């Protein structure tokens, strides 16, 4: 099945073979999309991965990579922006040749991380990373990396992510899943389902105060038209549903009998955990609780931008991340 969402330029897609999932199913001929920036040093000690966020791709994370003014400085680090399963670039319901649509196996955040480990070791020959950084669903992947592969990296930076979702986070997930599944059951078009989901997403991604402050009543229709146009570029019903399912099931303590203290006990990497106090999509409490359990450095952003808080304090965010990544490793 052709995929119109492939990006030109430095995007590459590797075949990592059949990938066995947590539930026993297999993604056949699993594909992994990625962009790379910077140079790997002779010791292979400066590699950093940046998994994609919910609904995003490696082209999105790539926009945060570059020189010293960017979130990740590729003049210092060999940066690998990774496409998560279900993003329309890596193996997804919309691009699988042998398991398209509903035939595509359901996967988890842990499966995303497993696919990344296979890709890094098999395709790039990397057995260790300097750091993992990720935002939103990418932050969930970063938390999963901490407990699934604790010795694989030295540092981890999850931002606006979670160790497991709260009841309010799950309500958001259920609202979008219901819009998709009920829409399909009623024979709604992709366009109409997308329109409904776009309104749910836009209602919670920032705070009510932000919306009132930045969008006047007179400009509301213009704002809504922009939301619809934006979602049209990246929303694909089957992929969106698959990633929502993965986030809904996310819980890094699952292999530890649901005990987050046991999960925290296996963590070896140093962590900087960044949260938004007014996040209406990913509640900050689980991430902050975990930070306390592992003695992590934290950055708490408190502005009305909600889930997008890092972007509204980008200079502070970048400065904190750079200081954390550049600090000497403790022996």
C-alpha positions as CSV (number, residue, x, y, z in Angstrom):
1,X,0.0,0.0,0.0
2,X,1.5,3.3,-1.0
3,X,2.0,6.0,1.6
4,X,1.6,9.6,0.6
5,X,3.0,10.8,4.0
6,X,6.6,9.7,3.3
7,X,8.9,12.7,3.5
8,X,11.7,13.5,1.1
9,X,15.2,14.6,2.1
10,X,17.1,12.7,4.7
11,X,14.2,10.3,5.7
12,X,15.3,6.7,5.5
13,X,13.3,3.6,6.2
14,X,14.9,0.3,7.3
15,X,13.4,-3.1,7.3
16,X,14.1,-4.7,10.7
17,X,12.4,-8.0,9.9
18,X,9.4,-9.6,11.6
19,X,8.8,-8.0,15.0
20,X,7.2,-10.1,17.8
21,X,4.9,-8.0,20.0
22,X,4.1,-8.1,23.7
23,X,0.7,-9.8,22.9
24,X,2.4,-12.5,20.8
25,X,1.3,-11.1,17.5
26,X,3.9,-10.3,14.8
27,X,4.4,-7.2,12.6
28,X,5.6,-8.7,9.3
29,X,8.6,-7.1,7.7
30,X,8.6,-4.3,10.2
31,X,9.7,-0.9,8.9
32,X,11.5,1.7,10.9
33,X,11.7,5.3,9.7
34,X,14.4,7.7,10.8
35,X,16.4,10.9,10.2
36,X,20.0,11.3,11.4
37,X,21.9,14.5,12.2
38,X,25.4,15.2,13.2
39,X,28.3,12.7,13.3
40,X,28.9,9.6,15.4
41,X,32.2,9.9,17.2
42,X,34.8,7.2,17.0
43,X,33.9,5.9,20.4
44,X,30.2,5.7,19.4
45,X,29.4,7.5,22.7
46,X,27.5,10.5,21.5
47,X,24.4,8.9,20.0
48,X,21.0,10.3,21.0
49,X,17.5,9.2,19.9
50,X,14.4,11.3,19.7
51,X,11.2,9.2,19.2
52,X,8.2,10.8,17.6
53,X,5.2,12.1,19.6
54,X,1.5,11.2,19.2
55,X,0.4,11.8,15.6
56,X,3.8,13.1,14.7
57,X,6.8,11.8,12.7
58,X,10.6,12.0,12.7
59,X,10.1,15.1,10.4
60,X,8.5,16.8,13.4
61,X,11.2,16.0,15.9
62,X,13.8,16.9,13.3
63,X,12.5,20.5,13.5
64,X,13.9,20.6,17.1
65,X,17.4,19.4,16.0
66,X,20.2,21.6,14.8
67,X,22.8,24.0,16.2
68,X,23.2,25.3,19.7
69,X,19.9,27.2,19.6
70,X,17.9,24.1,19.1
71,X,16.5,21.7,21.7
72,X,19.1,19.1,20.6
73,X,22.4,20.2,19.4
74,X,23.6,18.0,16.5
75,X,27.0,19.7,16.5
76,X,27.7,17.8,19.7
77,X,25.5,14.7,19.4
78,X,24.7,12.2,16.7
79,X,20.9,12.6,16.7
80,X,18.6,9.9,15.4
81,X,15.0,11.0,15.1
82,X,12.8,7.9,15.1
83,X,9.3,7.2,13.7
84,X,7.2,5.4,16.3
85,X,5.1,2.4,15.2
86,X,1.8,3.6,13.9
87,X,2.9,7.1,12.7
88,X,2.4,6.3,9.0
89,X,6.2,6.1,8.3
90,X,7.3,3.2,10.4
91,X,5.0,0.1,10.1
92,X,1.4,1.2,10.5
93,X,-2.1,0.2,9.6
94,X,-2.1,2.6,6.7
95,X,1.2,1.5,5.1
96,X,1.4,-2.3,5.7
97,X,1.5,-4.3,2.5
98,X,0.5,-7.6,4.2
99,X,-1.5,-6.5,7.3
100,X,-3.3,-3.3,6.3
101,X,-6.1,-1.6,8.3
102,X,-7.8,-3.8,10.9
103,X,-5.5,-6.7,10.1
104,X,-2.6,-4.7,11.6
105,X,-1.7,-6.1,15.1
106,X,-2.3,-3.9,18.1
107,X,1.0,-2.8,19.7
108,X,2.1,-1.0,22.9
109,X,4.5,1.7,23.9
110,X,6.8,-1.1,25.0
111,X,6.6,-2.6,21.5
112,X,7.6,0.8,20.0
113,X,10.7,0.7,22.2
114,X,11.5,-2.9,21.3
115,X,11.3,-2.0,17.6
116,X,13.8,0.9,18.2
117,X,16.2,-1.4,20.0
118,X,16.1,-3.9,17.1
119,X,16.6,-1.0,14.7
120,X,19.5,0.5,16.6
121,X,21.4,-2.8,17.1
122,X,20.6,-4.4,13.7
123,X,20.6,-1.5,11.3
124,X,23.0,1.1,12.9
125,X,25.1,-1.3,15.0
126,X,24.6,0.7,18.2
127,X,24.6,-1.1,21.5
128,X,24.6,1.9,23.7
129,X,23.1,5.5,23.6
130,X,24.2,8.6,25.3
131,X,20.6,9.8,25.7
132,X,16.9,9.3,24.9
133,X,14.7,12.4,24.7
134,X,11.0,12.5,23.8
135,X,7.9,14.5,24.3
136,X,4.3,13.5,24.9
137,X,4.0,10.0,23.5
138,X,7.7,10.2,22.9
139,X,8.0,11.0,26.6
140,X,6.1,7.8,27.4
141,X,8.6,5.9,25.2
142,X,11.5,7.6,27.1
143,X,10.0,6.4,30.4
144,X,9.6,2.9,28.9
145,X,13.3,2.9,27.9
146,X,14.3,3.6,31.5
147,X,12.8,0.3,32.8
148,X,12.9,-2.0,29.8
149,X,16.6,-1.3,28.8
150,X,18.1,0.4,31.9
151,X,21.7,-0.1,30.9
152,X,21.3,1.0,27.2
153,X,21.6,4.8,27.8
154,X,23.2,7.2,30.2
155,X,20.6,10.0,30.3
156,X,16.9,10.3,29.6
157,X,14.7,13.4,29.1
158,X,11.0,12.7,29.0
159,X,8.9,15.9,28.6
160,X,5.1,16.2,29.0
161,X,5.1,12.3,29.2
162,X,3.9,9.8,31.8
163,X,4.8,6.5,33.4
164,X,1.1,5.5,33.2
165,X,-2.0,7.5,32.5
166,X,-4.4,9.0,35.1
167,X,-8.2,8.7,34.9
168,X,-8.4,12.1,33.3
169,X,-5.8,11.2,30.7
170,X,-7.8,8.1,29.9
171,X,-10.9,10.1,29.5
172,X,-9.3,12.1,26.8
173,X,-8.1,8.9,25.1
174,X,-11.6,7.4,25.4
175,X,-13.2,10.5,23.9
176,X,-11.1,10.3,20.8
177,X,-11.4,6.5,20.5
178,X,-15.2,6.8,20.8
179,X,-15.3,9.4,18.1
180,X,-13.3,7.2,15.8
181,X,-15.0,3.9,16.5
182,X,-18.5,5.2,16.6
183,X,-17.9,7.2,13.5
184,X,-16.7,4.1,11.6
185,X,-19.7,2.1,12.9
186,X,-22.0,4.8,11.6
187,X,-20.3,4.9,8.2
188,X,-18.9,8.4,8.7
189,X,-16.2,9.5,6.2
190,X,-12.6,10.0,7.2
191,X,-13.1,13.7,6.9
192,X,-16.0,13.8,9.3
193,X,-14.2,11.6,11.9
194,X,-11.1,13.8,11.6
195,X,-13.2,16.9,12.1
196,X,-14.7,15.5,15.4
197,X,-11.3,14.3,16.7
198,X,-9.7,17.6,15.8
199,X,-12.2,19.5,18.0
200,X,-11.6,17.1,20.9
201,X,-7.8,17.4,20.6
202,X,-7.8,21.2,20.2
203,X,-10.1,21.6,23.2
204,X,-7.6,20.1,25.6
205,X,-4.2,20.5,24.1
206,X,-4.0,24.1,25.6
207,X,-5.9,25.6,28.5
208,X,-9.2,27.5,28.3
209,X,-7.3,30.6,29.5
210,X,-4.9,30.2,26.6
211,X,-7.7,29.9,24.1
212,X,-9.6,32.9,25.4
213,X,-6.4,34.9,25.5
214,X,-5.3,34.2,22.0
215,X,-8.5,33.7,20.0
216,X,-11.3,36.3,20.1
217,X,-14.9,35.4,19.5
218,X,-14.7,37.2,16.2
219,X,-11.7,35.1,15.1
220,X,-13.1,31.8,16.2
221,X,-14.1,30.5,12.8
222,X,-10.8,31.4,11.4
223,X,-9.1,29.5,14.2
224,X,-11.4,26.5,13.6
225,X,-10.6,26.5,9.9
226,X,-6.9,26.4,10.8
227,X,-7.4,23.4,13.1
228,X,-9.2,21.5,10.3
229,X,-6.5,22.4,7.8
230,X,-3.8,21.3,10.1
231,X,-5.3,18.0,11.0
232,X,-5.9,17.2,7.4
233,X,-2.1,17.1,6.9
234,X,-1.4,14.3,9.4
235,X,-4.6,12.6,10.6
236,X,-5.2,9.1,9.4
237,X,-8.0,7.3,11.3
238,X,-6.4,3.8,11.5
239,X,-3.0,5.1,12.6
240,X,-4.5,7.5,15.1
241,X,-6.6,4.8,16.7
242,X,-3.6,2.4,16.9
243,X,-1.5,4.9,18.8
244,X,-4.4,5.8,21.1
245,X,-4.7,2.2,22.0
246,X,-0.9,2.0,22.7
247,X,-1.1,5.0,25.0
248,X,-4.2,3.7,26.8
249,X,-2.4,0.5,27.8
250,X,0.8,2.3,28.8
251,X,2.1,1.4,32.2
252,X,5.8,1.0,32.8
253,X,5.1,-0.8,36.1
254,X,3.2,-3.7,34.4
255,X,6.2,-6.1,34.5
256,X,6.7,-5.2,38.1
257,X,3.3,-6.3,39.4
258,X,2.0,-2.8,39.0
259,X,4.4,-1.5,41.6
260,X,6.0,1.8,40.5
261,X,8.6,1.6,43.3
262,X,9.9,-1.7,41.9
263,X,10.0,-0.2,38.4
264,X,12.0,2.8,39.7
265,X,14.5,0.5,41.4
266,X,15.8,-0.8,38.0
267,X,16.5,2.6,36.6
268,X,20.2,3.4,36.0
269,X,20.2,6.4,33.7
270,X,20.2,10.0,35.0
271,X,16.9,11.7,34.2
272,X,15.6,15.2,33.6
273,X,11.8,15.0,33.8
274,X,9.9,18.0,32.4
275,X,6.2,18.5,33.0
276,X,3.5,21.1,32.5
277,X,1.6,21.9,35.7
278,X,-1.5,22.9,33.6
279,X,-1.4,19.9,31.2
280,X,-4.9,18.8,30.3
281,X,-3.8,15.8,28.2
282,X,-1.0,14.2,30.2
283,X,-1.4,14.9,33.9
284,X,2.0,15.7,35.5
285,X,1.5,13.8,38.7
286,X,2.7,10.3,37.6
287,X,5.9,11.8,36.1
288,X,6.7,13.9,39.2
289,X,6.0,11.0,41.5
290,X,8.4,8.8,39.5
291,X,11.0,11.7,39.5
292,X,10.9,11.5,43.3
293,X,11.4,7.7,43.3
294,X,14.5,7.9,41.1
295,X,15.9,11.2,42.4
296,X,15.5,12.8,39.0
297,X,16.1,16.5,38.1
298,X,12.8,18.2,37.3
299,X,11.6,21.2,35.3
300,X,8.0,22.2,36.1
301,X,6.6,24.7,33.6
302,X,3.5,26.6,34.8
303,X,2.0,28.6,31.9
304,X,-1.4,28.5,30.2
305,X,-0.1,26.7,27.1
306,X,-1.1,23.3,28.7
307,X,0.4,20.3,26.9
308,X,2.4,22.6,24.7
309,X,4.0,24.4,27.6
310,X,7.6,23.6,26.5
311,X,7.1,25.5,23.3
312,X,5.9,28.6,25.2
313,X,9.0,28.6,27.3
314,X,11.4,27.3,24.7
315,X,14.5,29.4,25.7
316,X,14.2,28.1,29.3
317,X,13.4,24.6,28.1
318,X,16.4,24.5,25.8
319,X,18.8,25.9,28.4
320,X,17.8,23.3,31.0
321,X,18.1,20.4,28.5
322,X,21.5,21.6,27.3
323,X,22.8,22.0,30.8
324,X,21.6,18.5,31.7
325,X,23.0,16.8,28.6
326,X,26.3,18.6,28.7
327,X,27.0,18.0,32.4
328,X,29.9,15.6,32.9
329,X,28.9,12.0,33.6
330,X,29.4,10.8,37.2
331,X,31.6,7.8,37.5
